[in-house]
Amino acid sequence: MCKTKRLKLKKLHNTRDLGGLKTTDGKVIKYGKLIRSGKLSSLPRSTRNALSAMGDLTVIDLRIPVERSDNPDVVLENMNNIQLPLMFTATPGVTHDKKIRITVLKESYRLKEEFGTIDNYMIQVYRSILFNEEPQERLKKFLRLIIDAENPVIFHCSSGKDRAGICAMLIESLLGVDEETVLNDYAISETFLKKEYFWKKVAIVVAPIRLRFKKVLFAYMRIKREFMATVIEEMKSRFGGVREYCQTVLKVTDEDIETLKEKYLEDL
């Protein structure tokens, strides 16, 4: 297993290079080819210069339109920005926009009654992305973009933990990264977002809202291996594994997988 490489660029949150992750057949993902991140908005000159220095980039924005409107991506000459939302409505705990804060408070009672805990709710959100037909069509397009890409790819959502985490899990699994490493790469978002979430938690503590709502907001910031591990186990039980899920549901072929490996893997 290789330690996840964080890209420390100012105002880029939870950004990492998938490069260096080892596969079960003795290969390693190339550096500088596949990067996952939080939103690319309001970036300082130093970060924009660093992104420009990477050469031509394909940027896949997984956010819904209202998120893009609230926090638009930077537009640089070397970027081909593609909008590919994995969700279709504002969703507590996943999408991040100004109006969602009101939705969280209004929905907190319903979510508790329907799912019991916020953890159960988050697992159901992950399930809805992977097992509902509409998001599956977007996942098909996402993987096709990765397969066909000629340039390095940055794929991102708002915090880089849920939607980007699911996409990273699919890519890493198809490339042959073992499940434990995939889960570790997912869960490290908790460490990478620690500083950003600290200040959000401080703001919640001093906010003039009831304690039970504060607990709900804190719960949405949790990043647990259980969220991803649960849907991976479901893919195993229903399809035989993540690769088999991708082949059966997302129509990825053996040839596609070989193309991915040739493009993004190299010898140790």
C-alpha positions in Angstrom: 0.0 0.0 0.0 1.2 3.5 -0.8 0.5 6.6 1.2 -2.0 8.9 -0.5 -0.3 11.9 -2.0 -2.0 15.2 -1.0 -1.6 18.2 -3.3 -1.2 21.1 -0.9 -2.4 24.1 -3.0 -3.9 27.1 -1.3 -7.7 27.1 -1.2 -7.9 23.7 -2.8 -9.5 21.4 -0.2 -9.1 17.6 0.0 -7.1 17.4 -3.2 -5.0 14.4 -3.9 -3.2 12.6 -6.7 -4.2 9.0 -7.2 -0.7 8.4 -8.4 1.4 6.0 -6.3 -1.5 3.7 -5.4 -0.3 0.2 -6.0 -2.3 -2.5 -7.7 -2.6 -6.2 -6.9 -0.7 -7.1 -10.1 2.5 -5.2 -9.2 1.7 -2.0 -11.0 1.3 1.5 -9.7 -1.0 4.4 -10.8 1.0 7.1 -12.6 1.4 10.5 -10.9 -0.2 13.6 -12.4 -2.8 11.7 -14.4 -5.8 11.4 -12.1 -6.6 14.0 -9.4 -9.6 14.2 -7.2 -10.6 17.4 -5.4 -13.1 19.7 -3.7 -14.4 22.7 -5.6 -12.0 24.8 -7.7 -13.5 28.2 -6.9 -12.0 31.5 -5.6 -8.4 30.2 -6.1 -5.5 32.5 -5.4 -2.9 33.3 -8.1 -0.4 30.8 -6.7 -2.9 27.9 -7.1 -4.0 29.0 -10.5 -0.4 29.2 -11.6 0.2 25.7 -10.3 -2.8 24.4 -12.2 -1.7 26.1 -15.4 1.8 24.5 -15.0 0.2 21.1 -15.2 -0.4 21.5 -18.9 -3.8 20.8 -20.6 -6.3 19.5 -18.1 -9.7 17.9 -18.3 -11.8 19.1 -15.4 -15.0 17.1 -14.5 -17.3 19.0 -12.2 -19.7 16.6 -10.5 -21.8 19.3 -8.7 -25.3 20.3 -9.3 -26.0 23.7 -11.1 -26.8 25.6 -7.9 -23.5 24.6 -6.4 -21.7 25.8 -9.5 -23.6 29.1 -9.4 -22.7 29.7 -5.8 -19.1 28.7 -6.2 -18.1 28.7 -9.9 -14.9 26.9 -10.9 -12.0 29.0 -12.1 -11.6 29.1 -15.8 -8.0 28.8 -17.1 -6.8 28.6 -20.7 -5.4 25.1 -20.1 -8.7 23.7 -18.8 -11.5 21.9 -20.6 -14.3 22.1 -18.0 -17.0 19.5 -18.3 -20.2 19.6 -16.2 -21.4 16.2 -15.1 -23.7 16.4 -12.0 -24.1 13.0 -10.3 -27.1 14.2 -8.3 -30.1 16.2 -9.5 -31.3 18.0 -6.5 -29.8 19.6 -3.4 -29.1 16.8 -0.9 -28.2 17.3 2.8 -24.7 16.1 3.7 -23.6 15.9 0.1 -24.3 19.0 -2.0 -23.2 22.4 -0.7 -25.0 25.5 -1.5 -26.5 28.5 0.4 -30.1 27.2 0.4 -29.2 23.7 1.6 -28.6 25.0 5.1 -32.3 25.7 5.4 -33.2 22.4 3.9 -31.0 20.6 6.5 -33.0 22.1 9.3 -36.4 21.4 7.7 -35.4 17.8 6.8 -33.7 16.8 10.0 -36.8 15.4 11.7 -37.9 13.5 8.6 -34.4 12.0 8.0 -34.2 10.8 11.6 -37.7 9.2 11.4 -37.0 7.6 8.0 -33.4 6.4 8.4 -32.9 6.4 12.2 -29.4 7.9 12.0 -27.5 10.3 9.7 -25.1 7.5 9.0 -27.9 5.3 7.6 -29.0 8.3 5.5 -25.6 8.8 4.1 -25.3 5.2 3.1 -28.6 5.4 1.3 -27.3 8.5 -0.6 -24.3 6.5 -1.7 -26.7 3.6 -2.7 -28.9 6.0 -4.7 -25.9 7.2 -6.8 -24.6 3.7 -7.5 -27.9 1.8 -7.9 -30.4 4.3 -9.4 -30.7 4.5 -13.2 -30.3 8.3 -13.6 -27.0 8.6 -11.7 -25.8 5.4 -13.4 -26.0 7.2 -16.8 -23.8 9.9 -15.4 -21.3 7.4 -14.0 -21.2 5.8 -17.5 -20.3 9.1 -19.0 -17.7 9.8 -16.3 -15.9 6.5 -16.9 -16.0 7.0 -20.6 -14.4 10.4 -20.1 -11.6 8.8 -18.0 -11.1 6.0 -20.6 -10.9 8.4 -23.5 -9.0 11.2 -21.9 -5.8 12.4 -23.6 -4.9 14.9 -20.8 -4.6 14.6 -17.1 -8.0 14.7 -15.4 -9.2 16.5 -12.3 -12.6 15.4 -11.1 -14.3 17.1 -8.2 -17.4 17.9 -6.2 -17.7 20.5 -3.4 -15.8 18.9 -0.6 -14.3 16.0 -2.6 -15.4 13.3 -0.2 -18.7 11.8 -1.5 -19.3 12.1 -5.2 -15.6 12.4 -6.0 -15.0 9.5 -3.5 -17.4 7.2 -5.3 -15.8 8.0 -8.7 -12.3 7.4 -7.2 -13.5 4.1 -5.8 -14.7 3.0 -9.2 -11.5 4.0 -11.0 -9.1 2.6 -8.4 -11.1 -0.7 -8.4 -11.0 -1.0 -12.2 -7.2 -0.4 -12.2 -6.7 -3.2 -9.7 -6.2 -1.4 -6.4 -7.1 -3.6 -3.5 -10.2 -2.9 -1.4 -8.3 -1.9 1.8 -6.3 0.7 -0.1 -9.4 2.0 -1.8 -11.2 2.4 1.6 -8.1 4.0 3.1 -7.9 6.5 0.3 -11.6 7.3 0.8 -11.4 7.7 4.6 -8.4 10.0 4.5 -10.8 12.8 3.5 -11.5 13.1 7.2 -7.9 14.1 7.8 -7.6 16.3 4.7 -10.8 18.2 5.6 -10.0 18.5 9.3 -8.9 22.2 9.1 -11.8 23.3 6.9 -14.4 21.4 9.0 -12.9 22.8 12.3 -13.9 26.3 11.3 -17.3 25.1 10.1 -17.9 23.4 13.4 -16.9 26.5 15.3 -19.4 28.5 13.3 -22.1 25.9 14.2 -21.2 26.0 17.9 -21.8 29.8 18.0 -24.8 29.8 15.7 -28.1 30.7 17.3 -29.8 27.4 16.5 -31.0 24.6 18.8 -28.6 21.9 20.0 -30.4 19.1 18.2 -29.9 20.9 14.9 -26.2 21.4 15.7 -25.9 17.7 16.2 -27.4 17.0 12.8 -25.0 19.4 11.1 -22.0 17.8 12.9 -23.2 14.4 11.8 -23.2 15.5 8.1 -19.4 16.2 8.4 -18.6 12.6 9.4 -16.6 10.6 6.9 -16.7 6.9 7.7 -15.3 3.9 6.0 -18.7 2.3 6.6 -20.3 4.5 4.0 -18.2 3.2 1.2 -17.6 -0.3 2.6 -21.4 -0.9 2.7 -22.0 -0.1 -1.0 -18.9 -2.1 -2.0 -20.3 -5.1 -0.1 -23.6 -4.6 -1.9 -21.8 -4.6 -5.3 -20.2 -7.9 -4.3 -23.4 -9.5 -3.3 -25.4 -8.3 -6.3 -22.8 -8.4 -9.1 -19.7 -10.2 -7.7 -17.5 -7.1 -7.1 -16.9 -3.5 -8.2 -15.4 -4.5 -11.5 -18.4 -6.8 -12.3 -20.7 -4.0 -11.3 -19.0 -1.6 -13.7 -19.1 -4.2 -16.5 -22.8 -5.2 -15.9 -24.3 -1.8 -15.0 -22.0 0.8 -16.4 -21.1 -1.2 -19.6 -17.4 -1.1 -19.1 -15.7 -3.8 -21.3 -12.6 -5.9 -20.8 -11.0 -3.8 -23.6 -12.0 -0.6 -21.7 -10.3 -1.9 -18.6 -7.1 -2.8 -20.5 -7.1 0.8 -22.0 -7.4 2.2 -18.5 -4.5 0.1 -17.3 -2.3 1.0 -20.3 -3.1 4.7 -19.9 -2.8 5.1 -16.1 -0.6 2.3 -14.8 3.2 1.8 -14.9 5.7 -0.7 -13.4 6.9 -0.2 -9.9 
